[in-house]
Structure formats: C-alpha cells, structure tokens
Amino acid sequence: MKNGKTSYAKEFYAFKVFAYDTPARDTGKIKILSTTTKSIKDDIRYFMQNGDFPKADKYDIVIERSGSGLTTKYQVTRLDSSDQSAQLQEANAKTKVNLEALLVN
C-alpha cells in the first residue's frame, strides 16, 4: 500500500532479444526486453498470434519511441528477416539468459 492506495503488480512481457547497436543491424548484443507498455504488448501479441506471419524467431521487431512524458508514443514494426546472422547465433550461444530470475524477489 502506498499513500493509502493498494498497488497491484503490472502485467509485463519479457523476452530474450538481440538488440542491434546500429540501424544497419550489423552489430549487437543479447539483452532482455521487459515492458509494461500496453501498445507495445498489443503489437507484439498481434504479431505472435497472427497466423499470416512466420514464427516470431523468423523476423525482427523494431520499437521506436517519440515524444516524452505523457505524450510518449511507440511505433512497433515487424521487419522480414530470412536468416539469423552468424553474429546473432554466436551471441545467443554465449549469452545465457534466465527470464525466471525476473520473478524472484
């Protein structure tokens, strides 16, 4: 309880992602994307549940942010990607991610 109000846990999505360092998508690192933002979650859910799209590991998702504060907007775009780069495969093999650790206090 905070300031006399009950606080509830927010639903969040957490994914192991390959975060590109450059717009050319030629370098990057394995990271965790964790979000409670409804618009981002809705777009990702749509991409994953739409049978017209390939499996989620067969394409890239770009999340762009504009504005700030209460006027912040997010644009989620799906980019076709036929193969995982050798760098992504190598980083994935070397980087162990335990998403369950996010749920431990």
Residue pairs with C-beta under 8 A, 6 or more apart in sequence:
1 7
10 36
11 36
11 41
12 34
12 35
12 36
13 33
13 34
13 35
13 40
13 41
13 44
14 32
14 33
14 34
14 35
14 99
14 102
15 32
15 33
15 99
16 30
16 31
16 32
16 97
16 99
17 30
17 31
17 32
17 33
18 28
18 29
18 30
18 31
18 88
18 91
18 92
19 28
19 29
19 30
19 31
19 33
20 26
20 27
20 28
21 27
21 28
21 29
25 60
26 87
27 87
28 87
28 88
28 91
29 91
29 95
30 91
30 92
30 94
30 95
30 97
32 97
32 99
32 102
33 63
34 102
35 41
37 74
39 73
39 74
39 76
40 63
40 74
40 76
43 76
44 61
44 76
47 53
47 56
47 59
47 61
47 76
47 78
48 56
53 59
53 78
57 84
58 81
58 82
59 78
59 79
59 80
59 81
60 78
60 79
60 81
61 76
61 77
61 78
61 79
62 76
62 77
62 79
63 74
63 75
63 76
64 74
64 75
64 77
65 72
65 73
65 74
66 72
66 73
66 74
66 75
67 73
84 92
